[in-house]
């Protein structure tokens, strides 16, 4: 069970990219990506068991320009340790339906060059993270294979398709496009691993950012509202139900031993991150204790 701490930052959804970056114009949406990145670095430094993934280089670049040399050294150390990992790492998380293939290539090139220049080639992304585009194209498959990605995670798909796949344990697959001949006459039929997620938000009732309003986990027996036992059982049932959608109980079918739970959502993990991270620490520890090393640290 992998509790994945992430933040989804759209470059230009309700506000401009610069407004999201600085936290301006909160009358439209309360969001400040600069504070998100500040809090991520702080929380990673406080506990060497913590990890975080980040995607949109348009925001990271704006934040990076404003950092001191000391902060940049600290971030480079986190990246070298594999605790801050860039995935997808395009300038944006591109649309797949309306974007021209040249634009997809160019924006991924810009992001990859930023990672390689500021950190190293070894910090280059290995996993695609297309969690919010409204549909998925065969070219994105080809592009990720060309980038030598190991696989990609998807957050949106047709409701009926998702329901059928979940019922048959088919939310993980090797995604192969229709066979066709490329310009050099070779048949293009290679595949890439794809995992379909139930969007990119936390499970219902487990959104711990202050903007969600879900109750925190309380595991201190000396305080009121002790709820860890009951809440953990709810969480356990969520994990078991999700596991069936990825791990088919059918003879002869391969079973994955891993499921992913995204524990933060759009434009979150900012000033309230100590609360969020503390709750995730408690949740992962109780999962670990109950199932003997079957939960990874967020």
HELIX and SHEET records of a PDB file:
HELIX    1   1 UNK A   17  UNK A   22  1                                   6    
HELIX    2   2 UNK A   33  UNK A   46  1                                  14    
HELIX    3   3 UNK A   57  UNK A   65  1                                   9    
HELIX    4   4 UNK A   69  UNK A   80  1                                  12    
HELIX    5   5 UNK A  101  UNK A  118  1                                  18    
HELIX    6   6 UNK A  121  UNK A  123  5                                   3    
HELIX    7   7 UNK A  138  UNK A  146  1                                   9    
HELIX    8   8 UNK A  159  UNK A  167  1                                   9    
HELIX    9   9 UNK A  228  UNK A  246  1                                  19    
HELIX   10  10 UNK A  273  UNK A  291  1                                  19    
SHEET    1   A 2 UNK A   2  UNK A   4  0                                        
SHEET    2   A 2 UNK A 260  UNK A 262  1                                        
SHEET    1   B 2 UNK A  52  UNK A  54  0                                        
SHEET    2   B 2 UNK A  84  UNK A  86  1                                        
SHEET    1   C 4 UNK A 127  UNK A 130  0                                        
SHEET    2   C 4 UNK A 151  UNK A 154  1                                        
SHEET    3   C 4 UNK A 191  UNK A 196  1                                        
SHEET    4   C 4 UNK A 172  UNK A 176 -1                                        
SHEET    1   D 2 UNK A 180  UNK A 181  0                                        
SHEET    2   D 2 UNK A 187  UNK A 188 -1                                        
END                                                                             
